[in-house]
Amino acid sequence: EWAVGSGLVRARVLREELCGGTLAAPATAGRALCEFALLRLRLLVRGQTTELTLAFDAAPSPERRPRPLFAWLPVCHAGLPFALNADFSLVASRQALHDDEWNAALRDALPAALLGAARRERWLRERLGSWLPRPHECIDAWWRPAFDALAEGARGEALILTEEGRWVEPRHALLRLLAGGGGD
């Protein structure tokens, strides 16, 4: 069991599941086919079992775009580079999340659950740059604690693959410019 956030919220991953293959959204009117790798995390949050489903672009691109938050249907954007579906409580218009303890618990459980999945799932570690939110991408201040916790948590995780094939923490990694990289 992890202490998440302020220590008042406790969450535990009950089950983690990587869906086989991808979810394909149909191409429509000039829009390209989008494929996503799905990661489902079943959590115990505030004494209740719930599930977070994260959808990552199957083919990472240098263009990072914010993906929506879902409560079964799209609700809003927080600036996360992956889509997140959870049992969020919503305002009556369904255009925003309530600023309540349940939603805060879901938000605060996300960093530890996602970093825990990255520890276990090589494909997440290999694509760190495509899914790790950058603090300047946060477009909703309510989500800032999750962005900050992910950045801080990633600093202490062995998420960088070295030329020797070892996974190391970012502070132990040294980037080398390759020929043609502009630093010759």
C-alpha positions in Angstrom: 0.0 0.0 0.0 1.3 3.4 -0.9 1.0 6.7 0.8 0.0 9.1 -2.0 0.0 12.9 -2.1 -0.3 14.5 1.3 -0.4 11.2 3.2 -4.1 11.6 3.8 -4.9 9.7 0.7 -4.0 6.0 0.5 -4.2 3.9 -2.7 -3.2 0.4 -3.6 -3.0 -1.2 -7.0 -5.1 -4.3 -6.9 -4.6 -5.3 -10.6 -2.8 -4.0 -13.5 -3.6 -5.0 -17.1 -2.1 -4.1 -20.4 -4.8 -4.6 -23.0 -3.5 -6.8 -25.8 -3.1 -4.7 -29.0 -4.5 -1.3 -29.5 -7.8 0.5 -29.4 -8.4 2.0 -32.9 -10.7 5.0 -33.2 -12.3 4.9 -36.7 -11.0 7.3 -39.3 -13.6 9.9 -40.2 -13.9 12.9 -42.6 -10.2 13.5 -43.2 -9.0 12.4 -39.7 -6.4 9.8 -39.5 -6.8 6.5 -37.7 -5.5 6.8 -34.1 -4.2 3.8 -32.2 -3.7 3.7 -28.5 -2.0 1.3 -26.1 -4.3 0.9 -23.0 -3.2 0.4 -19.5 -5.8 -0.4 -16.9 -5.0 0.0 -13.2 -7.5 -1.2 -10.6 -7.0 0.7 -7.4 -8.3 0.7 -3.9 -8.9 4.4 -3.2 -10.5 5.7 0.0 -11.8 2.2 0.7 -13.4 1.8 -2.7 -12.3 -0.2 -5.7 -12.0 1.9 -8.8 -10.2 1.8 -12.1 -8.0 4.2 -14.0 -7.6 3.5 -17.7 -4.8 5.3 -19.5 -4.5 5.5 -23.3 -1.1 6.2 -24.8 -0.4 6.9 -28.4 0.6 3.6 -29.9 3.1 5.4 -32.2 4.7 8.2 -30.2 5.4 11.3 -32.2 7.5 14.4 -31.5 4.3 16.4 -31.4 2.8 16.1 -28.0 -0.8 17.0 -27.7 -2.9 17.1 -24.6 -5.4 14.2 -24.4 -8.8 14.5 -22.7 -9.9 13.3 -19.3 -12.9 11.0 -19.5 -15.7 9.9 -17.2 -16.8 7.4 -19.8 -17.2 10.4 -22.2 -14.8 13.2 -22.8 -15.0 15.9 -20.1 -12.1 18.3 -20.3 -8.3 18.7 -20.7 -5.7 18.9 -18.0 -2.7 18.9 -20.3 -1.8 15.2 -19.8 -0.1 13.7 -22.9 -2.3 10.5 -22.4 -6.0 10.1 -22.1 -7.3 9.2 -18.7 -10.7 7.6 -17.9 -11.8 7.4 -14.3 -14.9 7.4 -12.2 -14.6 11.1 -11.7 -17.5 13.0 -10.1 -18.7 15.7 -12.5 -20.5 19.0 -12.4 -24.1 18.9 -13.8 -23.0 20.2 -17.2 -20.4 17.3 -17.5 -17.9 19.9 -18.7 -15.7 19.9 -15.6 -14.7 17.8 -12.6 -16.0 18.6 -9.1 -13.3 19.9 -6.8 -14.0 17.3 -4.2 -12.2 14.7 -2.1 -13.0 11.8 -4.4 -11.6 13.4 -7.5 -8.5 14.6 -5.5 -7.9 11.0 -4.3 -8.1 9.8 -7.9 -5.7 12.6 -9.1 -3.3 11.9 -6.2 -3.3 8.1 -6.8 -2.3 8.6 -10.5 1.4 9.3 -10.1 2.3 6.4 -7.8 0.2 4.0 -9.9 1.6 5.1 -13.2 5.2 5.1 -12.0 4.6 1.7 -10.5 3.4 0.5 -13.9 6.5 2.0 -15.5 8.7 0.0 -13.2 7.0 -3.2 -14.3 6.2 -2.4 -18.0 9.3 -2.0 -20.2 7.3 -0.4 -23.0 6.3 2.4 -20.6 9.9 3.0 -19.6 11.1 2.9 -23.2 8.6 5.7 -24.1 9.1 7.9 -21.1 9.5 11.0 -23.2 6.2 10.5 -24.9 4.0 10.2 -21.8 5.7 11.9 -18.8 3.8 15.2 -18.3 6.0 18.3 -18.3 5.1 20.9 -15.7 4.7 23.7 -18.3 2.0 21.5 -20.1 -0.4 21.7 -17.2 -3.4 23.7 -18.3 -5.5 23.3 -15.2 -3.9 24.3 -11.9 -6.0 21.7 -10.0 -3.9 19.0 -11.7 -0.6 20.6 -10.8 0.0 18.2 -7.8 -0.2 15.2 -10.2 2.2 16.8 -12.7 4.7 17.7 -9.9 4.4 14.3 -8.3 5.1 12.5 -11.6 8.1 14.7 -12.3 9.5 14.3 -8.8 8.7 10.5 -8.7 10.4 10.0 -12.1 13.6 11.5 -10.8 14.0 8.6 -8.3 13.0 5.8 -10.7 15.3 3.7 -13.0 13.6 4.8 -16.2 16.5 5.6 -18.5 18.1 2.8 -20.6 21.9 3.1 -20.9 24.0 2.0 -23.8 25.1 -0.9 -21.6 21.5 -2.1 -21.4 21.0 -1.1 -17.7 18.1 1.0 -16.4 19.2 4.0 -14.3 17.7 7.0 -12.5 17.9 10.2 -14.6 20.5 11.6 -12.2 22.8 8.8 -13.2 22.3 9.2 -16.9 24.6 11.1 -19.2 23.3 12.1 -22.6 25.7 11.8 -25.5 25.2 13.7 -28.7 25.3 11.4 -31.7 27.0 12.3 -35.0 24.9 14.9 -36.8 23.2 15.9 -33.6 24.6 19.5 -33.8 27.1 19.2 -31.0 30.2 18.0 -33.0 
